[in-house]
Amino acid sequence: MDANAYVGEAIAGLVYLIVGVRLFRLSRRTRQLPETLIAASFLLWTLSYALWDIPYLSVGEEDLVDPVYSYGSLVALGSGNVVFCFFIRAVFRPGDRWAGWLVAAIALSLFAGLAGTAWIGDWEGIRPLANPWYWLELFGSFAPSCWMCAEGIAHYRKTRRQLKLALCDPMACNRFLLWGIAGALWAILEGIVTASDLVYAYTGQWSEALGFAIGLFEIVPIALTWLIFFPPPAYRRWVARGAPSRAEGSPPAR
């Protein structure tokens, strides 16, 4: 992988760690399932980045890194994605049976893809042309982001209508929008990573531009997650100023 991508991922991993620890502390206070699940997701993603980047940054060359670290990183990433799916279901679809089946399908595709990737020896998971299991794993990584995007935008549109009638808290409405944007950015990130792997497969060289984009699209969704769970007072005031007043949102008198 391009050195820019490794540096960007190292920074992203550090930020994931900071946010994950903060979310873990929040979950210890609230004792609520969603906070516990999202904290576990972030800490598993942190482990994935650590296993992928620290060995490379230590030795400086991919060929010198033991494959156990690369594959361990893929397993940690996949596990974090599965836990993230449980988070989405707990927040948005706790009573819907289809959501449980979707989580099961995503988990099956992820771990089947990981098992197949190990079977053919693609320990880094970067050979899309020679590894058919790559695409099964990709579905398991891409689907949670798309699901989060769809749920966030759908719930934002619903609460936006309620907000106009002063029936919804402005911050709750804004959180749905942020989740939708974060999901979209994570989905775009998966597409960029896939494009980077394909470029390498065809040319034998990593794209510096795609490596830079990977680092960028890894940082922004984390910042949005921070705003969702730990919005600073200035941000709260900004959201409140943009919300319709109760008088504006009330239905006209008859």
Secondary structure by P-SEA (a helix, b strand, c coil): ccaaaaaaaaaaaaaaaaaaaaaaaaaaaaccaaaaaaaaaaaaaaaaaaacccccccccccccccaaaaaaaaaaaaaaaaaaaaaaaaccccccaaaaaaaaaaaaaaaaaaaaaaaaccccccccccccaaaaaaaaaaaaaaaaaaaaaaaaaaaaaaaaaccccaaaaaaaaaaaaaaaaaaaaaaaaaaaaaaaaacccccaaaaaaaaaaacaaaaaaaaaccccaaaaaaaaaacccccccccccc
